[in-house]
Amino acid sequence: MRNKVSRTLWCMVAVWCLGFTTPAFSQKSDSLYFKFRDLPLDSILNQVSDMCGYYFSYNSDILPKGSLFTYNKKNTLSGFLDEILTGTRIIYSFYEDQIILRNLYHDWKWFTISGTVLDEETGVPLSGVNIYLDGTLLGSVSDTSGYYKIDRIPLGTYTVVFSYVGYKLKAYKLTSRSPNDRLISTSMVRSVIELDSIHIRADPIGYLTRYLRYISKFYDNFLGFTENANKCKILNPEVLIYNEYRGGEHIIIKASEPLVIQNDALGYEIYYDLESYIDDNDTVFFYGKARFKELPAGSKRTEKSRAQKRDNAYNGSMKHLLLSLITNSTAREGFMIFRVEGDSLSETSIREVENVSRLIEQTSKHSYELRLSNPTFVVYTKEKDKRHIENRSTEDLIEKYGQSSALRDFLRKYKKHQVSALESINDPVIIDENGNFKTPLNYITHGYLSLERTADLLPINY
C-alpha cells in the first residue's frame, strides 16, 4: 500500500530536478524534542517531516510490519534516526531536502541506456527526439548529433519510446536485471496524418460542427468521468484530427503530435503519444504511450494533498487490481472477484471466485494471461463509490447486462462499493509485470473501472 510520505526511489530522480534546497535545520547540530508513543514507523516519519522540513523517500516494503515505536527525549535528527532505526535493517542518507531510507541488505542498482537516432531514409542524425520510458518520469532529448542518454534507471522491465513530430512512433521492450549499461540506437520513418479532405471540401461548416461534437466527446472518453478529470486540461487540442465512417457511427481520432495534459489534481504534466482512438457506435478503445513530469507543488500543503489524491487514484484502480492478481493478494488488497454461474445472468447467480489464482497464468518471464469469464465482476471494498459517479457506474452495468434479478441483487448488496465488470473480447488478454495491458484491444470494462481513464493515470511503480 502507498504512504503519503513514501515514494519509490526511481521517482526521486524527477523530484530532485525541481531544484529543492536543503532545509535550514541541521541534522547534526540542531536538537529537537522527539516524543512518540506506540506509533507505526510511517506515522513517526510523517511527524518528523513536519518538524524538520525534510521529506522521507523510501519503498514502503522496507518498513517493519505491525511494529510500534516509542521515543521520548531530545536529540539531533541524525541521532534520533540512528536510535529509532536500530534493529530495523534500515539505513539512511541525506540528499538536499530528502532523507533516503533503504534496506541494509538490498542496495538499489541502476543502469543507463544511450544511443543515436537517425532518419531512416537519409541517415541524418535527428535532433530533438523525445526518448522516454513509457509510464515513467524518466526521459531525454537527442542532441544535434542524434545522441541521447537516460541514466539512473532502476532495474526492471520497460518500454523505451522514441517520439518525434512528423515521424512514426517507435518502441522497444527492455528488461535489465543487472546494472550493465545498454546501447539502443534506432532510425525513424517519416509519417503523414491526413485530414478527411473530401468531407471538408464538400461541407466545411458541417465538418467543423461535427469536429467540435466529436472532440468534445473525445475529451470525456479520453480523460474519464472522475473528479480528477475535472482538474485536467489538454493544452494543445489543435493537434487532434478526426475521420468519420458509416455516417458517423465509426470515429477515428489521431494526433499530429503528443498530447500535453496538465493534471492539476495529481500534479503531473503528461505527454501522451496517442497510438489509437476508435469510437465504434459508442464503444471506445484507445491506447498510447505516456511520459510524466512532476508539476511544482508550490507549498507543502499542496504536496500532501497531491500525495493523498495519488493514493486515492491508485487504490481500487485497474493497475492495483492487476498487480494484486499477479501477487495473489486480491483479498488482502480489498478486491472481491465474482463470476456468473450458468448460461445467462437472467437465469443464474453471481458467485464469488474462491481460487482467484486460477484467473491468471504466467506465460513467460515477464507476461501473464488473464482468464476472464464473460463477464467477471470486481468489487473493491476498501473505498466507497464516489457519489458523483455512483449512479453512472451502476447505470452502465444495468444497461450492459440488463435488469436481471441476479444483477439487481448483486448491485443491491454491494451498492456502497466500487463495482466493475471485465470482459475479454479477443484472446489472449496479456499483461506485463508492471500491471499494464500488452493487448489493450482484447478486453473491455464496464462500471466503475470504465470511468477511470487518463485523468487517473499514475507512473509505473508510483
Number of C-alpha atoms within 10 A of each C-alpha: 10 18 16 18 20 22 18 17 20 23 20 15 15 16 17 14 9 12 10 11 11 14 13 11 15 13 18 11 11 13 16 14 14 18 11 16 11 11 14 17 18 18 16 20 17 17 13 17 16 11 13 17 16 22 20 21 20 22 20 18 13 15 19 15 10 8 11 15 14 14 16 10 10 13 18 17 20 17 14 18 16 14 11 15 15 10 9 13 14 19 15 17 10 15 12 13 19 21 16 18 20 22 17 12 9 10 8 12 13 18 18 17 18 18 15 19 26 20 16 14 10 9 11 13 19 20 18 19 24 16 24 25 26 24 24 22 23 21 22 18 19 21 16 12 14 20 20 23 19 17 15 14 22 19 18 15 16 21 17 20 22 25 22 22 15 14 17 15 18 16 17 12 11 14 11 17 12 12 15 12 14 14 11 15 14 16 17 21 15 13 12 10 11 11 12 13 11 9 13 13 10 10 11 13 11 11 19 12 11 15 17 11 11 19 17 11 13 19 16 16 22 20 24 21 23 19 15 21 22 15 15 23 17 16 12 13 14 11 13 17 17 19 18 18 10 9 7 14 12 16 20 19 19 20 20 18 20 23 20 19 21 20 24 18 20 27 23 24 21 28 19 21 23 20 15 14 20 18 20 15 11 12 11 17 18 16 18 13 21 24 24 25 18 17 16 13 16 8 9 11 10 15 16 14 17 19 21 17 17 21 18 15 20 19 19 23 18 20 19 18 21 22 20 18 23 23 10 17 15 20 14 9 19 17 21 19 22 21 18 20 14 11 9 13 18 14 11 15 19 18 14 15 16 10 9 16 15 13 17 19 15 15 11 9 8 13 18 23 20 20 18 20 15 14 19 21 25 22 21 25 18 13 14 15 19 15 9 11 17 18 14 15 23 18 15 18 21 17 11 11 16 15 13 16 14 19 20 14 13 17 18 10 10 15 17 16 18 25 27 23 24 19 18 19 13 11 14 16 21 22 23 21 18 18 21 17 21 15 15 15 17 16 19 18 18 23 25 29 20 18 24 22 19 22 28 24 23 20 17 19 15 17
